[in-house]
Amino acid sequence: MSLEIWNSPELWRHEYGTIAEGLFFFAEDVFGNQFCFREGSVSLFDAETGDAEEVAKSLAEWAERILSEADVLTGHAFLRRWEATNGPLKRGARLVPRIPFVLGGAYDLPNLVQMRAVDGMRFRGNLARQIRDLPDGSQIEFRIVD
């Protein structure tokens, strides 16, 4: 998928409302968290919360960090464990938690499901918008509806 299509509002960004404004997404980790350009630096955009944290001052610095910290920044080691049990991840898919991490879901294999990256971003964008302004520790009811 081209960067132009991935960054188009109608694909998945609309689910984040204003949270994703001004960001240009160019890469993602195994969980679908997005690497993006923000205000001249590279940030990691948390798919569940919409929070973006700077990880590098430049694309070159980001590439160096990816090469030296691949398991941490990309989730590659976790993916290897998942694939050993479940087989190869399908092209265009990411590992999405059944119970979102931000809602207390565990970083373990039984909590993860393979999902198309686009669908994972749509689902979590909706969640991010709903919890965006809640204080930490707020009680919420998590329901999936058709």
Disulfide bonds with the S-S distance in Angstrom:
none
